[in-house]
């Protein structure tokens, strides 16, 4: 159910809330409910980890907004205060007296967005708990609000921009699936949280300063607040997916203890860089960032073993992202748009940049390429392989490339043939391992990551990532003595297996909805383990829906994402770039009517008349030929008739088709 946060407010001088401590003789690893900061180390230094504000009150003036934590105690004379000037964007953090009067209750401040005239404060007014990791609730934003001055709201230049901002922050629009946590570093995976906890200088920072900027969805909007030192008002959010299956009962294979209770959580973090929609963001940019880059973490938490209060935490990380070379596939009304690949001399350097990004957090990468190895996709496959060869021959490290033609090998229903792929990657999988921490400290670390892609990095990718998730869970349970060696999870825990399938299918649908506008194709297999004719029909419906959305809706959605993530920064005193958004509806309708009219006249023609040919030419062939000509003209000029983004079109057209001389 949707709820408003109702925890007790924490003043600036209150001690931090209880955190979950994982102690070992070799050091202390804290997966903090808020901040991954070592409480013992903090006390020794005389420094107190400061939690973020939860319940907030927003007081709106004519052109100034004051945000304060809800004060429930009497006698409080000074409270932490955020002041935002909606005309100039000036942000201040100060101690001031509690405000009085009407206020907007909010659960998080998402940031201050610059407009063409003035600024807008973006706040979340409702959130729902979707998971709990080590005592820390994770929330999904359910309602947002834009707060602007009347002058900014009535500005003609601002109106289209405010519509985009509203859509980009709307949980029912392009801002669907935004998550945050007051007491957990949601932008970091468990292994990185452990590393932060072991570095006191980093652990003592505010959560906004520890957050990974690549997954900090509202970082651009929050930057002015961070610069002003208003860290307790900053709430790092991710875009992606968070769901949890609690109270799983697992049995010990050996030992006196009969069972252990576990919680399985899936967290997907979408990268802020090169974010967007299916056809308006493809491939890589010159900085090495790729479209539809998502880091998915499968997190297993088990209750403490007997004799200890330390829970066991196991984490496995898998990646997806567009083929990491520069290529485009701009919508042009055709079902399969024209694919353009950058010149061969750019392929290796672009991949090298991407590997720099990956190896920052993943020392070794196995790139699993699932695209067709023949036809149109085959050219892209060859270009990827060429880039890999350039990278490896040039001294590049940490990359193992595996090509698996998913459609050729598995067809529509032969998914058992994915065992062929598993045989190719199982050694890498074993070497990468997973992160595992328990009462005796860190038992293993993940030393590499599987990076999976197809063309969209959605449907085929979801299927393979689901398999990797199951293999990692089997390996973790086996190491913990909760699953016999070599026995699949489905045989020992059929109920857990079913929950696992639904969790990964929901994850695939959510990631697909954000990028393509529909749920994932092939999700029936992920959800049930079977490929059915009903699933094939569902895939057909989703394919048609994607065609419509990608050609006639996604331009506006791309603009909203570019605004929220900071890819586009409005310049004061200017206005939105002009670009006519034409529609192919009228010419297409005209063509259909003409062709229909021509065929209708065939039925009306008097076949007994000697002048039949003279009747057929003007009344039958004429409308049909004109209709076909209109269709040809529409297809030839389709790129001008689709719904194009206007804010950052150049980020879509990283490669253009050479003009004919």
N, C-alpha and C positions, 0 to 999 in steps of 0.2 A: 504494500500500500504506500501511497505517497505521503510523506510526512514532513513536517518542519522540525528542524533540529531542536531538541529540547534538553540538552545537557546543561549542567551548571556552568556559568561563565567562569573563565579563568583570568584573574587579574594579572597585571604585569609582575607582581611580586609573589604570586602563588607558586608553590613548588610544581614541577612538571607532573603530569598524570602518570600513573603506574605504567611501566613498560614491561615487555616480556624479555626476560634475561636468559640467554643461553650460555651457561658458564662451563668452562673447561679448565684443566690445570695449565694449559698452554696459553691461556688468554681469555678474554671475554668477547663474545660475539652477541651483539644485541640487535635483534630485529625489532626496532622500536615501533610502537604503535604510532608514533608521530614522526620521529626524526632520525632514527638510526644513530642516536648519539649515546655515548657511554655515560650512564648516569654516575657511576662510581668515579670515572675520570673527571667528569664535570665537577663533582663535589670536591675532589682533590685540588682542582684548579681554582675553586671558588667561583666557578661560572655556572650559570643555570640555563639549561636548554629552555628556550622560550617557545611555547606552543602558539599556533595560529589562533586567531579569533574565530569562534564558531557562530554564536548568535550575534547578529549585527542589526543595528537600526540606522536607516538612512533618512536624514533630514534634508529636504529639498527646498532651497530658496529660489529667488528669481534667477540667479546665474551662478549659484554656489551650492555645493553639496557637502554635507558633513556626515561622516560615517563613524559610528561609535559602537563598541560592544554593549550589549544589553546590560544595564546595571540593575541588579536585584537587591543589593545590600543598601541599607540606609547609611547616610553619613559620608558617602563617597564624594569627594570634592574635585578630584582630577581623574580623568580617564584618557586612555590612549585614543587619539583622534586622527582621522584622515580627512583632510580638506581638499576638495577639488574645485577649481574655478572652471566652469563649463564654457567660458568665453575664451580663455587663454590656454587652458590645459594645465595650468600651474597646479602642482600637487605638493602638499605639505603634510608632514607628520608632526604632531605636537600634542602636548598634554593640555587638556582644557576641561572646563566644567561640563558635567553632563547636560546634554541638550534637553529641551522640553518641547512639547507640541506634537503634531501629527508626524508619523514616521512610517517608512516602508520597511517591513521586516524581511531580512534577506539571510540566506545561509552561506553565501560566498560572494565576494567581489571578483568578477572576471577580468576587469581592466577598464582603462579609459581609452576610448577610440577617437582619434583625431578625425574631424570631418572637414569639408570644404569651408564651412563657417562654424567655428566652435568645436566642442567635444561632446561625446556621449559616454556616460558611465554605464557599463554593462554589468548587471548583477543577476545572480541566481536566487530565485525566491522560494523554490521548493526542490527537494531532493529525496530520493528513496534509497534505502540501504539495499545493496545487491550482493554484498559479500562481507566477510569478516576475516581478516588475516592476522593471526596472533593477537587477537583482542582489539584490533583496529578496524572500524567500520569503513567500507568503501561505498561511496554514494554515486548514483546516477542522477544527473541534473534532469529535472522534470518540468521546470518552468523558469523563464528568464524575463528580464525587463530592461528596457533602455530608458535612461534618464537623461534628458537634454534640456537646454534652456528653450524658452518659447521662440526666441529669435532663430535658433538653430533648427528647431522643428518646422518653422514656417518658411525657411529658406528654400527657394526654388532649386538651387544647386544641390542642397542636401537631400531632398526628397528621394531621389532614386538610390542614393547612397545609404540612407537610413533603411530603405526596404531591403537592400542587400545585407546590411548589418543585422537587421531583425531576423532574416532568414538564416544567416550564418550562425546565429546564437540560438535559434529556435530548436528545442528538442524534438519538435515534430517536423522540422524542415531540414536544411543542410547541416544544422548543428546537432543532429541526433547522435546519441551515444557518446556524450561527454561525461567523464567520471573524475571524482576527486576524493581525497581522504585528508582529514585533519591530522591524523597521527601515523601516516604511513607514506613513505616516499614512493608514490605510485608511478613516477616516471622511471624508476630504477628496478631492475630485476633483483632477485634475492641475493645472488652472488655479489653484485655490485653494492648492495646495501651492506653486506658483510664487510666488504673492503672499506666502505666509508666508515663503518663502526670502528674498525681497527685503526683508523687515522683520526686522532682526536681533533686535529686542526680542521679537518673537513667535517667531522661529525658535529662540531659545535656551531656550524653555520646554520642560518635559517634555511628552511626547506626550499625556498625559491632559489637560493644560491647553490644548493646541492643538486637541484633537479637537472636532468639531462635536457638541454635546450632543444635537441632534435625531437623529443617527444612532449615537450612542454607546449601544449596546443595554444594556450592563450598568452604565451610569452611576450609577443609583440604588444599586445594591449596592456600587459602588466609592467612593461619596462619603466615607464615613468614613475610608477609606485615603488619599484625596486630602487631606482636611482634616488628617490626621495627618502629612502630608509624606512618606508612603511611596510616592512616585510611581514608583519603579523596580519596585514590585510590582504596579502597576496596569496592566492590559492592556485597552485599548479594543477592544471587539468590535463587529462589525456583524451584523445579521440580514439575509439576502438571498440573494445568489448571486455566486459567483466561479468563472469557468472561463476556460481559455486554450487557444488553438491556436498552438503554436510552429512555427518552421521553415517559414513560408510563403515561397515563392520568387516574387519579383516582378521583372519585367523593365523596364528603362529604355526608354522610348519613343525617346528621342534620347540621344546621348552614347556615349562609349567603353565605359562600364561595362555589362557584360552583364546583371547582375541584382543585387538586394538581398534580403537575408533579413529577414523581419518576423515579429512576434508579435502576435496579435490577442487582446485580453483583454476580457471583459465583467464589470463589477462592478455589482451592484444593492445599494443601501443602503435598507433599510426604516426609515421614521421611527418613533422611539420614541413620539411623541405620537399619541394616538388609535389606537394599535396594537390589533390583535385579529382577530376572525373575521368572516366574510362578512355575516351578518345582525345580529350584536351590535355592530358598529361600521359605521355608515353616515354619510355627509355630514360636515358641519363642526361644530366646537364654537364657543363664544363667543370663543375666543382665535384663531380662524382656522386651526387645524390640522384636517386632514381624514383620514378613514379610508383605509387602503390607499395611503398616500403613499409612493412609491418613486422614488428617483433612480437612473437607470441610466446608467453611463458606458461608452462603447465606446472602448477605448484601443488605439492602434496604435503599436508601437515598432519602428523600423527600425535595423539595425546602422549604425554610423558610416560616413559617406562617406570616400572615400580622402583621405588627408592630414589627417584629424582623428580624435580618439577620442570625439567627441560624438555620441551616438545621436540620432535624430530621434524626437520624441514627438508624437503627434496624438491629440486627445481630443474626443469629442462627447457631450454630455449631453442626456438626454431624461427627462421627468417623467411620472408618472401619479398620480392621486389622485381620490377620490370627489368627486362634484359638490359644489362648495364653498358650499352653503347648508345650513341645518339641516333634515334630513329623516330619517325612520326607516322601517324595514321589519322590525319585530320578528317572529320566528318564531311561528307559531300553528297549525302542522300543515298549513295550506293550501300548495299548491305555489307559489303566488305570494302571499306575505303582504301584509297591508294596508299600503299606503304612505301615510305622513302627512307633509305638507310644512308648514313653519312659516308663520306669517302673512306677508303680502307686505311689511309694513313692516320686517321683520327681514332680508329677503333681501339688500338692498344693503349694509347695514352688515357682515353676516357675510362677504360676498365681499370687502369692503374690508379686513377683518382678514386674510383669507387672502392677499390681494395684498401686504400688508405683509410677511408671512412670505416670500413668493416673491421679492419685489423686493430683499430683503436680499442675495441671491446671484445673482439673475437680473433684470437691469434691465428686460427686456422679456419678455412672455409671450404666446404664441399658444395660446389654449385651444381645443382640438379636441374638440367634443362629438359623440360617435358614437351617442347613444341615439335610439330611435325618436321621430319627431316627431308621432306620433298615438297614440291609445290611452292606456293607463296611463302608459307612459314619456313620452308627449307632454306630460302635465301637469308632469312634472319638467323636461322640456326648456323648456317655457314659463317655468317659475319661474327657471331658470338664466338665460335670455335677459332676463327682467325684472330680475334682479339685475345683469346686465352693463349694461343700459341705465341703471339707477340709478347704478351706479359711474361710468360714463363721463360722464353728465350732471352728476354731482356734482364733476367735476374730477379724477376718477381717471386715472392715467397708466399706460402700459405694458401695456395689455391689448387684444389683438385676438381677438375671438370668432368661431369658425368652426363652424357646425353642419353635420354630414354624417350623414344617416340611413343608417347602414351596412346595415341589413337591407333597407331599401327599395331602395337603390342596387345592392347586391351580391348580395342574395338568399342562396342556399346555395352557388352555384358560379360567380357572375359577378364574381370578384374583380378582373378586369382593369379594372372600372369605378372602382377606387380612383384611377385617373388623374384622375377628376373632382375628387377631394379634393386631389390634388397640384397641380392647376392653381390651386386656391384658396390654397394655402399656400406655393408655391415662392418667391415674392418674400420672404416672411418668413424662410423657410429660408435663402435666400442672404444676407439682411441679418444674421441671427443668426451665421452662419459657424461656425467651430470653433476650438479651441485647437491651435496648431501651434508647436513649438519645435524648432530645429535648431542647427547650428554657428554660424549668424549671429544667434542670439538668437531672441526671440519673433517669429514671422512673422505670426501672427494670433491673435485672442482670440475666444472665443464671447461674443457680446453679447446673447444672449437664449436662451429655451428654449421648446420645444414641450411643452405640458402636455396629455396625452391622457386622456380618460375615456370609459367607457361606464357601465353601471349598476354592475357589479362592478369595473370597471377591470382586467379580466383578459383575456377572450377576444378581443373586437373590438379592445381596446386593444393586445394583443400583436401582432396582425396589422399594425396601423398603425405601431407602434413598430419592427417589423422592417423595414418599408418605409423609415422614416426613417433607421434604421441603415445600410441599404444605400445610400441616397442620400448620406449623409454620407461613407461609405467611398469611394464613387465620386468625390466632390468632392475628398477628401483625396488619393487616388491620382492624380487628374488634376493637382492643383496640384504634386505632387511629381514629375511627369513619368513616372509609372508606369502611366498609363492614358490612352489617347488621348481627347481631348475628344469628348464625346457618345457614346462607345462604352460599353455596359454592362459591368459586371464579369463577368457570366456568359459573355460572348463571349470575353473575353481570358483570364480565369482561372476556368475551370469547376470546378477542384478547390477553389480558394479559395471560390467561391460555395457549394459543397456544405458545406464546413466552416462557413461563415458561417450557413447555414440551420439546421444542427444546433445551433450555439451559441445562436442566438436562440430556437429552439424549447425547448431545455433551460432557458433563462432564463425563458421564459414558464411552463413547467411548474412550476419551483421557486417562483416568485412566487405562482402559483395554489394550489399545495399549502399554502403557509403561510396563505393567507387563506381558501380555500374547502375545503381538505381533499382535493382531487383535482388532477390535472394540468389544463392549460388545454384548453378546447375550441377547435376550429379550429387546433389545433397541427399537424395534418397538413399544412395549407397552408404554415405557417411552415417546417416541416421539409422539405417536398418541392417547394413551389411549386405544388402541385396540390390541388384540392378533389375528394375521391373519396367514393363511397358508403360505403366502409369508414370513412372519417373521420366521416361522418354518424352511423354506428352507434356509433362510439367516443364521439361527443358525447352520444348518448342515454344510454349507460351512465354517463358522468361526471355527467350531469344528475341521474339517479336517485340516484347515490352522494352527490352534494352535498345533495340533499333530505334523505336519512337523516342525514348527518353534521351538517348545519346545524340540524336539529330535535332530534336525540337525543344528540349528542355535544359540540357546540361550547360549551355553557355552561361545562363544566369546563375546556376549552381556553382560553376567554376569561379565566377566573379565573387560570389559570397565567400567561398573558401579562401580566395586570394586576399580578400579584405581582412578576414578574421586572423589569418596566419601571418599577416604582415608582408606578403609578397607584393601587395600594392599599398602604398602610403599616400593618402590624399594630400595634395598641396593646398594650403589655405589660399583662398581667393580664386581658385580655379573651379572647374566643373568636370563632370564625368565625360570621358572621351566619347565623341559622337560616332555612332555606327548604327546604320539602319538595320534593324532585325527583321528581315523580310521573311515571308512564309511561303512555302511551296504549295500551300493548300489550294489556292485559287487556280494555278496552272494545272495541278494534278486533277482537280475536280473538273476543270474544263476538258481535259483530255479524256477522262472517263466518260463524260456526257457525250462528247463527240463520237467516240468509238461505239458507245451503246446505241446512239442514234443511228449510226451507220448499219450496225447489225440488225437493228429493229426494222430498217427499211428493206432489208433482204426479205424478211417475212411478208412485208406489204407489197413487194414487187409482183406485177402481173407477168408470170412466166410465159403466157400465151401470146404476148404482144411481140410484133416484129421489131419494135423499137426498144427492146429490152436493154440492149447495150447502152443506148443513149440515156436510159433512165438510171441504170446502175452507176454510171460514172459520176454524175453529180450528186445523187442521193445516197449512194452506198460507199463507193470508193473515196469520194471527196471527204466526208466527215472522218472516215477511218484514217486516211492518210494525214489529214490535218491533226487528228488526235495523236497519232504516232509521232508526228513532227514536234508537237508540244511536249510529249513525254521525253523525246530525245533532247530538246532544248533544256528542259528542266534538269535532266540527268547531267548534261554537259555543264550546266551552271549551278550544280547542286551546292558547291562550296560557298556560294553567295546567298543561298536560301536557308541554310541551317541556322540554328540558334547559336551564335558565336559569342565567346567572352569578349568584353571590350576593355577590361582593365589591364590585363597582362597577356594579350594575344601572343606576344613574341615568345613567351615561355612555352607555348604550345608548338609554335613553328620553329623548333630548334634546327630542323633540317627541311629544306624546301626542294621541290622537284626542279631540276634545271630546265630553263625555258628552251624551247626548240628554236634553233637559229634559222 
